[in-house]
Amino acid sequence: MNNYLALRVARVIEETADARSLVFDVPEHLSEHFRYQPGQFLTLRVPFEDGWLPRCYSLSSTPLLGEPLRVTVKRVRDGRASNWLCGELQAGQTLEVLPPAGVFVPRSLDDDLLLFGGGSGVTPVLSILRSALLAGHGRILLIYANRDEASVIFRDELKALASAHPQRLQIVHWLDSVQGIPAVEQLAELARPFTDARAFICGPGPFMDAAVSALKSLGLPGGRVHVERFVSLPGEGELPLAVSSEAAMAAQLSVRLDGEDHSLACDSGETVLAAMERAGLKPPSACRVGGCASCMCTLDSGEIELLHNDALDSDELAEGWILACQAVPTSAHLRIRFPE
């Protein structure tokens, strides 16, 4: 089980009618646990009825200014967690939070960046954008799509950034109410001047699919296109410990974690993550449904089946990266290594 840490909500900022930012007060003794990179997220443990709902929300703050942690939440119709966070939570209350995680992070802030944000998907993109303006030297294009003008989160902040950095930052606002849903061809035309950039895409599924298709049509290599998908996590206790897979088999795992080697058994149909936690190990993880890449590790030998994957691209899969939360052994022996 992951170790949640209690953080006090210092401020609640109403961004739009259906979105708010939560600013956390991190005490000094927890500061090391909450160091982060632009583009990462926090997992919040949201109270609901008689249990808890784990939910991942991207950080919109930048780590380069030493400012407080800020996540931004948009209310989702029938969303159990988002409705509580946007309607009930007040400043001064305490939430249980996992340390920052995620790999939606630029390798270099000096790269030219092509950023796509759809709705609240602008949240991690804003963290990347602000960090690159502070520490990088490249050009930045943000294509930001929203339902209508009233739905634009961070409108004033983005306007101020564009005004302060006219030579480096260009922002294109797309309003569905005025221009219709953005088509692949339209996104490709907007992105065409930035075909040498590194792309980061976050937002609703159809918007991201259109952006990815647009970049493919322009010939951007898959390794330069990074996608962050929002996933709705099941409540605690709702995830199965094992799954049914025709090819699954019991296996012996050799795992390299935090510089130490471990040997453990994995039952048939059990995920690598579940087997490691059952053995008392604490590998990195967050969403547990194949959406965030926090548990990514390399498969050095053996074979697995990935039950679900919304986090790794084709290049990463070819390099041997897997998701421990979705990897089920299909050979009798596996050797796995986590990044150190």
Secondary structure as GFF3:
##gff-version 3
##sequence-region A 1 340
A	DSSP	beta_strand	5	16	.	.	.	ID=ss1
A	DSSP	beta_strand	19	25	.	.	.	ID=ss2
A	DSSP	three_ten_helix	28	34	.	.	.	ID=ss3
A	DSSP	beta_strand	41	48	.	.	.	ID=ss4
A	DSSP	beta_strand	51	58	.	.	.	ID=ss5
A	DSSP	beta_strand	69	74	.	.	.	ID=ss6
A	DSSP	alpha_helix	80	87	.	.	.	ID=ss7
A	DSSP	beta_strand	94	101	.	.	.	ID=ss8
A	DSSP	beta_strand	113	118	.	.	.	ID=ss9
A	DSSP	three_ten_helix	119	121	.	.	.	ID=ss10
A	DSSP	alpha_helix	122	135	.	.	.	ID=ss11
A	DSSP	beta_strand	140	146	.	.	.	ID=ss12
A	DSSP	three_ten_helix	149	151	.	.	.	ID=ss13
A	DSSP	alpha_helix	155	164	.	.	.	ID=ss14
A	DSSP	beta_strand	169	175	.	.	.	ID=ss15
A	DSSP	alpha_helix	176	179	.	.	.	ID=ss16
A	DSSP	alpha_helix	184	191	.	.	.	ID=ss17
A	DSSP	three_ten_helix	192	194	.	.	.	ID=ss18
A	DSSP	beta_strand	198	202	.	.	.	ID=ss19
A	DSSP	alpha_helix	205	217	.	.	.	ID=ss20
A	DSSP	three_ten_helix	222	224	.	.	.	ID=ss21
A	DSSP	beta_strand	225	228	.	.	.	ID=ss22
A	DSSP	beta_strand	251	257	.	.	.	ID=ss23
A	DSSP	beta_strand	260	266	.	.	.	ID=ss24
A	DSSP	alpha_helix	272	278	.	.	.	ID=ss25
A	DSSP	beta_strand	296	301	.	.	.	ID=ss26
A	DSSP	beta_strand	304	306	.	.	.	ID=ss27
A	DSSP	alpha_helix	314	318	.	.	.	ID=ss28
A	DSSP	beta_strand	321	323	.	.	.	ID=ss29
A	DSSP	beta_strand	327	329	.	.	.	ID=ss30
A	DSSP	beta_strand	333	337	.	.	.	ID=ss31
###
